[in-house]
């Protein structure tokens, strides 16, 4: 008979925990509902890029992403020196490119 109050409190706790879990799930769904389309589009874009890279390499073509990243080269060159020093290299690891 002494276990009954204990069981009542435990079952109330479990019911409350289940209700809170459902409330958390519902609020997450409500919050993310308006972003589902954007997330799905971004995922499709990433998948498309991955497929392009995999199939082009499989067919023996050069990496097509290199063409699209040429415009980033000036930005990367500015940060290259800091990067190779953080990696523990005193001088540039590239033979044809010296920044020091």
C-alpha positions as CSV (number, residue, x, y, z in Angstrom):
1,X,0.0,0.0,0.0
2,X,2.9,2.3,0.5
3,X,4.0,1.8,-3.1
4,X,0.7,3.2,-4.5
5,X,1.6,6.9,-3.8
6,X,5.0,6.3,-5.3
7,X,3.5,4.7,-8.4
8,X,1.1,7.6,-8.7
9,X,3.9,10.1,-8.7
10,X,6.0,8.1,-11.1
11,X,3.1,7.7,-13.5
12,X,2.3,11.5,-13.3
13,X,6.0,12.2,-14.0
14,X,5.9,9.9,-17.0
15,X,2.7,11.5,-18.3
16,X,4.2,14.9,-17.8
17,X,7.4,13.9,-19.6
18,X,5.5,12.4,-22.5
19,X,3.4,15.5,-22.8
20,X,6.5,17.7,-22.7
21,X,8.1,15.5,-25.4
22,X,5.1,15.9,-27.6
23,X,5.0,19.7,-27.0
24,X,8.7,19.9,-27.9
25,X,8.1,17.9,-31.1
26,X,5.2,20.1,-32.0
27,X,7.0,23.4,-31.5
28,X,10.0,22.1,-33.5
29,X,7.7,21.1,-36.3
30,X,5.9,24.5,-36.3
31,X,9.1,26.4,-36.3
32,X,10.8,24.4,-39.1
33,X,7.6,24.2,-41.3
34,X,8.2,27.4,-43.1
35,X,11.9,26.5,-43.8
36,X,11.2,23.1,-45.3
37,X,11.2,24.3,-48.8
38,X,14.4,26.2,-48.5
39,X,16.1,23.3,-46.8
40,X,14.9,20.8,-49.5
41,X,16.2,23.1,-52.3
42,X,19.6,23.5,-50.6
43,X,19.8,19.7,-50.1
44,X,18.9,19.2,-53.8
45,X,21.6,21.7,-54.9
46,X,24.2,20.0,-52.8
47,X,23.2,16.6,-54.2
48,X,23.4,18.0,-57.8
49,X,26.9,19.3,-57.2
50,X,28.0,16.0,-55.7
51,X,26.6,14.1,-58.6
52,X,28.3,16.5,-61.1
53,X,31.6,16.0,-59.3
54,X,31.3,12.2,-59.0
55,X,30.2,11.6,-62.6
56,X,32.7,14.0,-64.1
57,X,35.5,12.2,-62.3
58,X,34.2,8.8,-63.2
59,X,34.1,9.9,-66.9
60,X,37.7,11.2,-66.7
61,X,36.8,14.9,-66.9
62,X,38.6,17.5,-64.9
63,X,36.9,18.9,-61.8
64,X,34.4,21.4,-63.1
65,X,34.2,23.2,-59.7
66,X,37.8,24.5,-60.4
67,X,36.4,26.8,-63.1
68,X,33.7,28.2,-60.8
69,X,36.2,28.8,-57.9
70,X,38.7,30.9,-59.9
71,X,37.0,34.1,-58.8
72,X,37.8,33.1,-55.2
73,X,41.5,32.9,-55.8
74,X,42.4,36.5,-54.9
75,X,40.6,36.1,-51.6
76,X,42.3,32.8,-50.8
77,X,45.8,34.1,-51.8
78,X,45.5,36.8,-49.2
79,X,44.9,34.2,-46.5
80,X,47.3,31.5,-47.8
81,X,50.3,32.8,-45.8
82,X,48.4,32.8,-42.5
83,X,47.0,29.3,-43.2
84,X,50.3,27.6,-44.0
85,X,51.9,29.1,-40.9
86,X,49.0,27.8,-38.7
87,X,49.5,24.4,-40.2
88,X,53.2,24.4,-39.0
89,X,54.8,25.0,-42.4
90,X,57.4,27.7,-42.4
91,X,57.3,28.2,-46.2
92,X,54.7,27.7,-48.8
93,X,54.1,23.9,-49.5
94,X,53.5,24.7,-53.2
95,X,56.6,24.7,-55.4
96,X,55.3,27.1,-57.9
97,X,53.8,29.6,-55.4
98,X,55.9,31.5,-53.0
99,X,54.3,33.8,-50.5
100,X,57.1,34.3,-48.0
